[in-house]
C-alpha cells in the first residue's frame, strides 16, 4: 500500500504496535505522520490509548475527525492497510446490515469499530461481527457505555472469541462474563511490548494536552518542552507549545515555537495562520500579512486567514485588496457572523470609494 501524498494524524498512542513503527512504515511508503488533526490530515489513526480519556472527550475528537473528511482508521485497520495483519475470511455483511440486524446504535457501532471491538475494521463485516454487535447492543441497553465496552473487550484476547461468551454489564463502566453462576471481569489482554522511552513520551504528550485543556498553560508549555526534548521533530508539539505560550502571555517565545513548527513542517497551514495572527497582535503588520498570505497559498479554502488578511488590508487602507478578500470570504461563508461582518466591510469600502468618486 502506497501512501504518497497522505498525511496521517495519530490521535492517542497505539497499543498494538509502537508509534515509531507507524511513522517509519508510512514515511517509507511516501506519507507523513503527525500527531493530532490538522487541515492537511488525510487519514486519522485512532490509537487505543485514547480509551484512557472520557467518552465525551473521545467523541469530540471523533466528531472533529469525521467532519474533516479524513479517512478514519483503527489500529487493526491500519495494520491491514500495511499488510501486517491478515484479512479475515467469510465477510459479506455491510455496515447497514449489521446495524439493522443487531439494532446497535450507529454512532456506537462506528466508535466500537474504531477501537477494534469487532473482527473486521471496515466493510465487509462477518457473521461473527453481527453476533458481537447484538451482544454490544444488549450491553448498551443494560446501561453500559460504548467506551466501557471498548475498554473491556480486548481483555479477553482475540475479540472474536467473545462470540461464545455471555457478557453482562453490572454498571456503566465494567463489562463481565458469566462463568456458571458467577460473574468475572474479562482478562488476558495481550499487546506488543512498547519501548519504555516511547511510552514515556506518549504519556508526557498526554499530560501536556490535559494541562492545556485545564487552562494550565504555563505547565502545559513546560510539558510540551520536555516532550520535544524526547521527540524534537514533532511539529504538532511545537505548535501546541506555541499556542499555550501565547495564552500564557509569552508572545516572543510563542513566536519562536510557531517558527519551529513551520521549520519542521513547512506546509503546516495552521502554524502559518497563528503566527500571522500573533505578528498582528505584536504590531508587525507586514510580517502578519506575509504569513497570512502564505497560509492562503498553502490552503486556498482556509477561510480564517482570508478574513484576517482582508481586515489588515482595510486597516492599512488597501481597500482594493480588502474588498477582494472579503468578497472571497463571503462567497465561502455567507451566513455566519463573520460572513456578515465581511459583507459590512465591503459595503463600507464601496461607500468610501463612491464618495471619493472612484466607483459609480
Secondary structure, DSSP 8 states (H G I E B T S, - for coil): ---TT-EEEEES--SSS-HHHHHHHHHHTT-EEEES--TT--EEEE-GGGGGS-HHHHHHHHHHHHHHT-EEE-HHHHHHHHTSS---SSEEE-HHHHHHHHT--HHHHHHHHHTT-SS-SSSSEEHHHHHHHHHHHHHHHTT--HHHHHHHHGGGSSGGGGGGS-EEESSSS-EEEEETTEEEE----------HHHHHHHHHHHHHHHHHHTT-HHHHHHHHHHHHHH-TT-HHHHHHHHHHHHHTT-HHHHHHHHHHHHHH-TT-HHHHHHHHHHHHHTT-HHHHHHHHHHHHHH-TT-HHHHHHHHHHHHHTT-HHHHHHHHHHHHHH-SSSHHHHHHHHHHHHHHHHHHHTTS--
